[in-house]
Amino acid sequence: MYALVEIGGLQFRLEEGEKIKVPKLEAAPQDTIEIDKVMLLSGEKGVVVGRPYVEGAKVKATVTDVGKDPKVIVFKFKRRTKYRRKRGHRQDFTQLAIDKIVWP
């Protein structure tokens, strides 16, 4: 059984017992959250497609970690003009453990 959900403007395919990294959410570790933007459900009962979301469907998850990804270096360069820019970026993330997918 799996669900297709929208979190932070991105779409994720989730299964029970799975751990995923999503963009930063306002939640502390060990918090339980419910994701109600479920776009598709698939399982033994068949496939349910939402327009745009499936009403009554939810995904329950637990926040396991909050942190930052490794640094990504952004280097811009133009030859023969003495133009160089070096910037670093670390993306914030929230790691979720998927507990249960609730059908409508």
N, C-alpha and C positions, 0 to 999 in steps of 0.2 A: 504494500500500500504506500502511495506517495501523494504529496500535495505540491502544487505550484503556488507560491505565495509572493507577495510584494512587500519588501522591507527596505525602507530608505530610498525608494525610487528604483530599486533593482529587483529582479525576479530570481527566486531560488527554488530549486527542486528539493523537497525535504522528505526524509523517511524517518520513522520512529527509531530512536537510539543513535541518531547521527549527530555529529558536532560540526557546526559551520561558523565561519567568520563573516560578520555582517558589518556595515557601517555603524559608527558609534550610536548607541541608544542611551537614553537617560535612565539607566538602571545600574544598580550595584551588584557585585557578585552575590550569588545565592538567591537573587530575586526571581520570582516566577512571573513570566509575562504571557499574554495571550495575543496571538496574531490573528486578526479577523479579516485581513485582506487576502482571502484564499480565492485564487482564480480557477483552479482545477483540482479535482479529487479523483483518484483512481485506486481501485481496490477490488475486493470480492463482490461488492455490490454493483460494480460497473464503473462507468466514467461519468462524472458530473462536471459540466463546464459552466462557469458563471458569466454573467453579462453585466458589468465586468467582473463582479465577485459573486461567489456562492453564498447565499444568505443562510445564516445559522451555522456555517462551518467555521471551525477555529483550530489553531495549532497552539498547543501549550508547550512552553519551553522554559528552561532554567538557564540563567546567566552563569557561566562558569568562569569567565575571565574578561577583563577589560584592560586594554593596553594600546601599544603602538606597534606598527609593523616596522621592519628594518628600514633604514634610511635609503632613499632613492636619490641619486645624484642627477641633477638636471644641469647639463653643461651646454651653453650656447657659444658658438664660435663662428667668426667670419674672417676669412684669411686676408692678409695684407692690410687690415684696417685697425689693428690693435683692439679688436672687439672680443672680449671674453667675459662670460657671466657664469659663475658656478653657484648653484643653489642646491640645498638639500631639502628633502620633504619626508616626513613620517606621518603616515595615515593612521588615524585613530580607528580602533575596531572594538567590537563586542563579540565574544564567542558564546554561542548558544548550544545547549544540548536539548535536542528535541525529545520531549517526553511522550506526547500523545497527539494524535490527529483525531479531531472530533467531527463526525459526520452530522449533517443537519437532521 
